[in-house]
Amino acid sequence: MAARGVERLLNVIMTIGSRRRIDRAKLFAVIPEYKEAVSDQAAERMFERDKAAILELGLPLVTESDVLDDNTVYYRIASPREDAVLDLSTAEYTVLLAASRAWDQAAAGGAARRVRAKLLSLGHDADPDLLRRTPRGAVESLPVLSPLLEAVTAGTRVRFSYRAATGSVAERTVEPWVVGVHDGHWYVYGWDTGREDVRMFRASRIESFPRAAGEAARPRPEQVDLEEVLSRMHTGDDRDRAVLRAEPFKALALRDRAGADLAAPELTLPELPRAAARRLLLGEIRWTEVTAPQEWRQEIREVLAQIAEAHEGPADLAPLEAAAERTASRIRVSSSSNDDVSRLIAVASYVMQRGEVELVELAEALGVTEKQVTADLQVLFLCGDLGTGWEDLIEAEWEHGVVRVRNAEPLRRALRLSAVEVTALLAGLAALEATAGEAAEAIASARATLLAAAGLDRPAVAAPAGGGALAKEADAPGAEGAGAEPPSHAELQERPEERTAHRADAVLAEVQSALRATDDDPGSLLMIRYSASDRPGTSVRRIRPLRLETDGARSYLLAHCELAGAERRFRLDRIVELPEPGAEQHPALPGEDASDLRGVVGSDPESALEGTWLRLEPPARWIAESFEATALRDGEGAVVYARLDDPLRAPLVDAVLETAGAATVLSPPSLRDTIVTVARTAMAHHS
């Protein structure tokens, strides 16, 4: 909304909040926009919109009638004592602030933009040590999330354009039951009114802003387990337990499923549908060999032969050149007056609670630029209590990089979180859980406080499916996170399914301990043994941990690597052990150049590929989303051509193999040659 609307709303809040109460007639006489409206009806409509906005902001606007004259209506904003807000401990506030950072870069609509500002208005101070050790979560940034969450919490229908896996686009009308995260991607599950059946929609394939379409008619189930729903979609009658040989310290995801030791030469996976098992096996095929069932072994070999044949020789680029460019869906989400006003209130409240604040600190706290903060202060400077004249405007100063705000006491108050904003925070908390560690108790407590304050018996957002063994262990009765003794080595050998969780717990505890140590001693270092995704063996590194991060379903440690002489990101699940501090550093292969660390995600420019084009059939469409395709072209049938800018070589090779031939690399030729080599080598193992 234009700045004029923001100024009006702030003036209304300041004018009502500066006095015990104000009657409607006087309010209409002192607010210029109401007084200058073209008609009384126009002023009434404007005021009704402003009242709704004030309530949505979380301010407790109270309407009262005069006891002697029913025609006289008074307005006031309840005091904090009358309208208590979230009662949070320092630890709970800290993890909620960390959860809000998951949305910092998100274009997820008003709920995501307001939630950070409302937290800052609460008046708490975060624990800087805990905030630093709490992982930085990342939630998929989609502008369609806010209206979807609102539809779930409000019990309404939404209508949107949806692109199916086949490439066709159609209008869908849906009654959303739950919005959830699985493997770092958002899904919507609910009743499709057009098909009169339940359906799952991937949020990133929604190509129009969801529009309200009336009240929901079908009752929402009491419980919706997103993971269970997704598992049903991948079941089949052809099921078995795959047996395979694996290189030591490789195929870690398969070892986790099998509950096997990191160096065990043979693994037996739990019973899986044939298609699901094939996908898992092909994704790790460079380090594994399927030995049973024999039919699966033969199928793996045939698929590898097809992949190799499809990538031998020059690619046929004629279909790519003839394909039509797909216009990217443009879902515009403009800032609303409530988004801007909530941020302005947070600015005023945050500064007044501290007396004065450095401009750079204020910008960092809000997650905006210094230019935006300066623009906010300029708006505050023009607003105030208009009921006593222009002399009672807000005083805002920001010269010499120091911000001061005075005469804005009505803004020095906490803002309530709406149910949708609570849901946004719950999603942020869920993104942190995989690497919560010692913050797990604070996250659980903060979640309970949020749900109780919002009156939600069950959240509209589902926690990440397969949130990690650590999260499951922390909630289990008698588990380590509940205060029990850690399992002994003998017990872990008898219960192989617990080994993975115990290793992840031990690694995370050491990493968080090292993060705390670097606060006291910046030179403090940690030794790790790391298993890269594209090289045999492991390497030992001496690192200085900087922070934990989560990105979708993955968790990383950002650290300064002494061997590389630069910052690197290490996937936590690939840290296989923590050697003694005196262990000798070495790369994975003898004579390896220390700068060639392709196993570390995003670390080595030489591992990136320029100008990569892929041909994707429907089962492989996920590659375009996972690798953030920069251009798409629609070919004949359901084929899509996707351009990837600078994808990492090793993960892309594994992804192409995982699709079992549904993805074909067209360029560059060097990547095609790599896939042929990997496929032929794996075929030889399965001869």
N, C-alpha and C positions, 0 to 999 in steps of 0.2 A: 504494500500500500504506500501511497505517496507520503512524504514527510509530514504534510499537513494533517493527515489522519492520525499519525503517530503523536504529533504535538497535541491534537485535540484530546486524545485518550489520556495522555499524561496530565494535561491540565484538569480533566475531569477527576482523575484519581487524586491529584494534589488538592483540588478544591474541596472534594468530599472528605478526604482524609485529614485535612488540616483543622477540622472543627469537630465538635461532638456530634453534630448532625446538621444537615442543610435541607431546606424544603425544596421541592421540585421547581416552584416558580422562581426562586432566587437563583437556582442552578441554571435554569434556562436563560435568565437575564444576564448572567456574568460570562457564560461560555459563548464566544463570538459566533461560532458555527451554528449553534442552536438559535441564537438571537437573529442571525441573518438568513435563516432558512426561508425558502420561498413560501412556505405555509406552515401552519401549526402541525399538520399531519407529517410533513417532511421532517420537522424537528423531532417529533415523537419517534418516527422510524429510526432516525439517526441515533437517538438516545437509547432505544431498545437494543440496537446493534452494539452500542458501547457497553451497556449493562452486561450483555452476553459475553463480550470480550473480557470485561473485568473479572467475571466469574471464571472464565476459562483460564485466565492468568493465574488463578489460585487465590485471588484476594476475596475475603469474605464480605461481600457487599450485602448490607442488611437494609430491607425496605420496611418502613413503619408508617402506620396511619396515625394522625392526630386523634387523641382520645375524645376531643371535643368537636372535631370537624373532620368527617370522613373524606372530604374533598382535598384536604391538605396531606401530602405525602412527604415523608422525610427519608433521607438516605444517609447512611454512615458505613464506615468500614470497621468491622469488629476488631477489638484490640487483640493482641497476641494471646492474652490470658483467656479470652473468650473462645478463641479458635486455635487451639494448640496444633502445631505442625509436627513433622517427624521428630521423634525423640531418638536421636542417633548417638551412639558412642563414637569416639574418635576413630576407632578402627573401622566401624561400619561406614562412617562418612568417607573415610579414605578409600575404601574399596568401591563405593558408589562413584566417587570422583574418577577413579581409575576406569570403572565401567563406562562412564560418560565419554571417556577419550576414545572408546571404540567407534564413536560416531563423529569424531572431529572432522574427518574429511568426507563424511557421507552426505550425499544429496538426498537424504531420506525424508525430507519434508519437515513440517513444523515441529512435530514431536521431538525429533532428533536435535533441532536447532534450539528448542526452548529448554530442554532438560538440563543442559550444562549451566545455563544462566540461572535456572531455578535452584540448582544445588548451591551455587555460589551465594545466593541470597539467604541461605539458611543461617549464616553467621558462624559456621564451624571453621576450625583450622585443621587441616589434614596433618597426619603424621608423616613428615617428609621421608623418614627412613622406610616406613612401610609402603608409602607411595612409590618409592624408587624400586622396591623389591617386588611390588605387585606387577604382573605382566601387563604389557600394553596390548589389549585385545583389538582385533580388527573384524568388523562386521561388514559383509558385502554391502556396498553402497548402491542403493536403489531408491529412486524417488517415489516408487509405487507403494513402499512399505507403510507409510503413514496412513493413507486411506484404507489399506487392508486391515491394519491393526484397529483403526477406528470402527470398521465394520464388524470385527469380531467382538470388541468390547460393547458396542451399541446394539448388536443383534440385528444388523441390516444386510441387505443384498448390495452387491456391487456389479457393475457391468464394465467389461474391458475387452480390448482386442488381444487375442492370444495366438502366438505362432507355435504350432505343434511341431513335433519332431520330424514330421514329414515335410515341413516347410510351409504348409497352408496356414492362412490367417483367417480367423473367424471371431465373431463376437460371442462372448460368453457371459452369462449371468449366473453369479455364484453367491451362495450363502456361506461365507468362510466360517469354519469351526475352529481352526487353529492355524497360526502362522509360525513356522519353525525353521530351524537350521539343521542341515545335514551335510557333512563334509564341506562346511564353509559356504554353502549355498542356501538361499531362502526358498521355502516351499509353502504353498497355500493348499490346505486340505479342507474340503467342504462339499456342499450339495450343489451340483450343477443342475439348475432348473430346466435347461433345454434338453438335457439327456435324462433327466429324472433319475440320477444316480450319483454316487459319491465319486469325486475326481480329485487327483493331485495335480497341481500346477506349479511349474518352476517359475518363480517370480521374475527372473531375468528375461523370460520370454513374453512377458506382458508388455505390449507395445503401445498402450495408451493409458492415460491417467485414469485409474478406477473411479467410476462415477456412481453416486448413490442411486439405488434402484428400488427403494421401498423397504418395508419391514420384512425380516426373514419369517418364513412360514413354517419351516420344518424344525422340530426341536433339535437342539444341539446335544450330542451324546455327552454323558457325564464325564467320561474319560476318553481322550484321544491320544494314543501312543504313536507318535510319528515314526519312530524306528520300527515298530511292529508293522505299521502300514507299509512302509517301504520294503520290509523283508518279504511281505506277502506278494509284492509285485515282482519279486525275483525268484520265486519258488518254481519247482518243476518235479515231475515224477522221476526223471533220470538223476538220481542222487548217489553219491558214493564218497569214500574217503580216499583222497589222493595221497600217494606215497611218493616222496621225491628225495633226491640227493641234492645237497646245497653246499656251496663254498662256506667255509667258516666265516662268521661275522657278517655274512651277506643275507639277502632276502629276509631282513629283520621283520617286516610286516607278516610274512608267512610264519616265521619262528614264533611271533607273538600269538598268532592264531593256533599254532600247534602246541604252544606251551613248552617249546624245546629250548635247550641250552644254546647259547650264542655260537658255540663251536661244534654243535652236534652235526655229524655228517649226513644223517637221515632224519626226515621229518614226516609225520603223518598228520594231515590236516583233518579237522572235524568234518563230518558229513555235510556236503554242500551240493546244491544243484549243479549240473554239469556246466551250464553256461557261465554261472558265477565263478566256479572254480577255474574254468578256462581263462577268464579275464584276469583273475589274480595270478595265475601261473605265467601267462604271457607277459605280464607287467614286470616279472622278476626273472624272465627266462634266461638272461645272460649269466645268472649265477646258479641256476637250478637245472635238474634233469628229472623228468617224471618217469617213475619206474612202474607204477601201477595206479589204476587199472590199465591193462594193455591197450584197450580201446581208446582211452584218453591219451595215452602216449602216442598212439598212431595219429590221432586227430591233431595233436600239437604239432607233430612233424609235418602233416599236410598243410596246416595253416601257415607254418613258417615258410614252406615251399612256395605257397601262393604269394606271401608278402615279398619274398625275395624276387620272384619272377616279376611282380608288378613294379619293382624298383630297379630292375636291370636295364641298362641302356638309357638313352635320352627320353625324357618325358614328352608325351603328346600335349602341347600347350594350346592347340587349336580350340578345344572346348572351353578352356579358361578364357581365351581372348574373345570368344563369342558370347560368353555368359554376361548377363545384365548385372550392372552394379546395383546392389541393394541400398536404398536410401536408409540411413540409420534412423531408427525411431527417435523422435525428439519429444521427450516428456518434460515440459517446462514446469518448474516449480518456483514460483516467485515468492519472495519473502512477504509474509503477512504482517499486519500491524501488531498482532500479538507476539510474533517472533521478535520484532524490533523492540517493542515495549518491555518484554520480559528481559531482554538484554540490557536495556537502559536502566531498569530497576536494579538489576544485578550490579551494574556499574556503580550506581549511587550507593547501594547498600554495602557493597564490598569496600568502597573507599571510606565511607563514613564510619564503618566498624573499625577501621585501622588508622583513621586520622588523615593519613596521606599515603600514597602508593606510587611507586615508580611506574611510568607509562608502559615500559616494556614488560614489567611484571603483570600489570593489569591485562595487557593484550594476551600474554601467555596463559593467564588464568582463564580467560574467556575463550581462548582458542581462535582469536581473530587477529587481524593486522593492527598495527598501531594507527594506521590511517583510519580504520573503521572506528577505533576507540575515540579518536579525535573528533570524527563526525558525530558520534554519539554524544560527546560532551557539548558539542555545539548545539545539538537539539535540546539537551537538558538546560542549557543556559537561557533558552527562550521560553521555558515552561515554569509553571509555579501555581500558587494559590491565587486564582483570579477573583475570588470573592472579596478581597480587601484591597485590590488595586495592583498595578504593575510593579509596585515596590517589593512585593513578596515573591519575586521570581527566585528560582534556584541559582545559587552561586556556584559556578564551576570554573576551576583554574587548572591549567595544564602547561604552564610555561616551564621552561628549563627541564622538561622531562619528568616533573613531579605533579601528580594529580591530587586536587583537593575538591571536595564537594560539601557545600553547606546549605542550610535552609531547605532541606529536602527530607525532613523527618518522616513524613508519610510513606516514603519509599524505603525507609530503613526497616524492612520487615521481611519475613520469610514468605515465599510463594508456595502454595500447595501444588503437588504434582497430580495431574489428571491420570485416569486409568490408562490412557494411551501412553503417556509419558512414563508411567511406572513400567509398562510393558517394554518400552524402549530400553529402560535401565536393566530390566530382567534379561533382555537379550545380550546387553553388554556384560552383565555378570556371567552369563553362560559362556561367553567367549573367553573369559578369564579362567574358568574352572579347570581346564586341562593342566594348567601350570600354576594352580593356586598355592599348593604347598601349605606353608604355615598360615596363609591368608584364608584357607578353606573355611575355618570356623567363622571368621568375620563375614565372608561371602554368604554363608548359610544364614547367619543372623540378620544381615542386611536384607536378604531376600524375604525372610519372614516378616521383618518390619515393614517392608514395602507393601507386601500383600495385605497385611493387617490394616495399614493406614488407608489403602485404596479400597478396602472392603471386598477384595477379590478372593474367593475361595479357591480359584484355580486360574492360573495366568493364561492370557491369550496367546502367549508365545511359548513354544516348546523348547526345552533345552536341547543342545546339539546332540543328535543321535550318535551313539558311540563316542561319548564325551571323553573317553580315555579310561584306562584301568585305574588311574590314580583317583579320579572323581568317584568311581564306583567303590573303591576300597575305603575312601574317607567316609562314606555313608553307611558302610556295612557294620552291623553290630559286632563289637569286639575287635574291629580293625584297628590298625595303628593310629589312624586319625581320630579314633574314639578313645585313645588312651591306653590300649592294650600293648603288651610287649611285642616287639617285632618278631616275625617267625624266624626260627633257627635255620641253619643251612640244611640240616637233615629234613626238617619239615618242608622246606621248599623243594627238596628233591622228591619227596613223596607227593607233593601237590604242584606239579609242573605248571598248572594254569596260573599260579600266583607268582611265578618267578618274574614274569614281565612287569607286573605291577610293582613288585618289590624293587626291581632294578630302577624303574622310572622314579619311584619314590626316593630311593637313595641318591640318584643323580640330581634330582631337583633339590633335595635338602642340601647337598654339597654346594650346588650352584648358588642357592640363596644365602648360604653361609658365606660364600666367597664374595657375593655382592655386598653383604654387610661389612666384611673385612676391608673391602676397598674404600669404604667410607672413612675408616680410621687410618688405613695405610694404602694410598693410591698405588703403591708399587706391589701390592699383594697379587700373587699369581696363582692360577689353578692349572693342574695337569689333567688332560683328557685324552682318551683313546677314541679316535673317530673313524667311523666306517663310511667312506664316500660311496656315492651311488654308482659311479662309473669306473672304479678301479679296484683291483684285487686287494685283499688284505686291509689293514688299518694303518693309521698314522697317529703318532703321539705328538700333541701340541701343548705348548705352555701359553696360556691366555690370561688376559685381565678382563673379567666379566664387566659388561657395561649395563645391560638390562635384558629382561625377558620380553618376548613379543609373541603374540599369537596371530596367525593369518589363516582364517578359515579353520580347517581341521588340523593345521600344523602349528607346532610351537617351536620357537627358535631362541637361541641365546646370541645376542649381539656382543661381540668381544673383540679386544685387540689381540691379534695373533702374533706372537713373537717370531714364529717361523716365517710368516708372510710379511711381517713388518707393516701391517695395515689392519683395519677393522674387517671382520668377517662375520657372517651369520652361520651358526651351526644348528642344524636340526637336533632338537633334544633327543628324539628317539634314535638318533644315529650315534649318540655318545654311548659307547658300549661299556666303558668302565672308567674309573678315575685312578690312574696309577699313582704311586708314591711321588711326592714332590721332586725327588732327585732323579726320576726316570729320564732317560736320554730322548731328546726329540728326534723324530725321523719321519719322513714322508712315507707314502704307501709303497713306493717302488724304489729300489736302490738307484741312486743317481738322479732322482726326479728333481726338476727345478723347483725351488721353494715357492716361486710365484705361480706355479701351475697347480692350482687347488680347485679343480673343476668340481670336486665332490662337495664343496661348500656352496650352498645355494647363492647364486648371484655374485660370486666373488671374482671370477676370472673372465675378463672381456673376451679372451680367446675361445671360450666355450659358447659364446653367443653367436647366433646366425643372423645374417642380414637378408632381408627380402625373401622370407620363406612363404611359399604358397602350398596349400594342401587341398586335396579333393576329399570331401567328407560326405559319406552316406549317413542316413539318419542315426544309426547307432554310435557314430563318432562325432556327432554335433557338439558334445560336451568339450571337445578339445578347443573349439573356437572360444568358448566361454572361459575355460580354465586358463588358457594362455592369452586371453584378452585380445582377440583378433581386432586389427585396426581397419580391416576392409572385408566385406562379404560380397560374393557374387552368386546369383541363383542360376544354376545350370538346368539341364533337362531332367525331368522327373523330380526327384527329391534331393538331388545332389547340390551341395553348397561348396563354393570355393572360398577359402579363408586365407587372408594374409596375416602373418605374425611378424611383428617387428622385434628383432633381437631376442628370440626365445633361447632358452638354455638348451644345449645340445642333448645332454644325457636324459633329462626328464622328457623331452619331446620324443626321443627315440623309444623310450619305454612306453609312452602314451600311444604311439603309432602301433607298436607291437600289441599292446593291450586290446586294441579295437578288433583284432583278428581279421584284418584286411579291409575294414570299413573306412580306414583313413589311408590315403596315399600321398606321399610327398612329391610335389612337382618340381620344386626348386628349393635350395640350390643343389646342383649335382653332387657336391661333396656329402650332403646329408643323405641323399639316395644311396650313395656308395656305402656309407656307414651302416645303414639299415640292411643292405644286402649282406655285408660282412657279418653283422650280428646274427641275422636270421640263418645264414648258411652255417655259421659256427654252431649255433644251437641245434640245427638240423642234424649235424654230424653227431652230436651227443645223443640224439634220439634215433639213430640208425639201428 
